[in-house]
Amino acid sequence: MARILLRKPDVLILDEALTGIEEEMRHFIVRNLVRMVREQRTTLITVSHESDFSKIANKTIRMES
């Protein structure tokens, strides 16, 4: 993820990027990732079963079966 962010992409798409990571570390990653994408003005699209990004998201799409 760090190498991708160094490229300063216009759009960053993450699919279950935080799966298997402990809750405390997920919160740390989310805080820092959000700070970086805001500074770089990158659009972040993420797919997750967890709600880690929901508090900071501009838009949330929830899919249920």
SULMO-V101064 format. One record per run of one state. SS is the DSSP state (H for helix, E for strand, C for the rest). FROM is the first residue (numbers start at 1). TO is the last residue. If there is no record, write none. Layout:
ss = (SS:SS)
from = (FROM:FROM)
to = (TO:TO)
//
This chain:
ss = (C:H:C:E:C:H:C:E:C)
from = (1:2:7:11:16:23:41:43:48)
to = (1:6:10:15:22:40:42:47:65)
//
